């Protein structure tokens, strides 16, 4: 007795051979490549931080999606200020334009430079104050001592700490 395939009309001597042949005609599910999705708080393949919904988050300047583009938006040198200088709010906003939070926190009054301190790691700490607000930040070559860092020649400005007084 011979067994015949209904799709291609091939003939087989055993039922087992026919069943083995019919597997050729079955449609195989398409393989989808397994890609690791970045978890919230991590960076994806493009270097963008990922949020809870899986989309890229913006850095504090409100425009940059990657750390590299965030660094490019920062000033590349220290500001020309010294202790005792009084800076109008407009100039302070310009100094720290990469911080969207600071832009709204500073209201019209002049800020006095209270402290400019060189630290051991090559960074410089700044403190500006008036009777309502105190703004502190550090800047300099933060990654200079790290041999593996791609950013060791980049001037980095930390997030400004804003303290309101009563």
Buried (B, 14 or more C-beta within 10 A) or exposed (E): EEBEBEEEEEEBEEEEBBEEBBEEEEEEEEEEEEEEEBEEEEBBEEEBBBEEEEEBBBBBBEEBBBBEBBBEEBBEEEBEBEEEBEBEBEBBBEBBBBBBEBBEBBEEEEBBBBEBEEEEEEBBBBBBBBEEBBBBBBBBBBBBEEEEEEBEEBBBBBBBEBEEEE
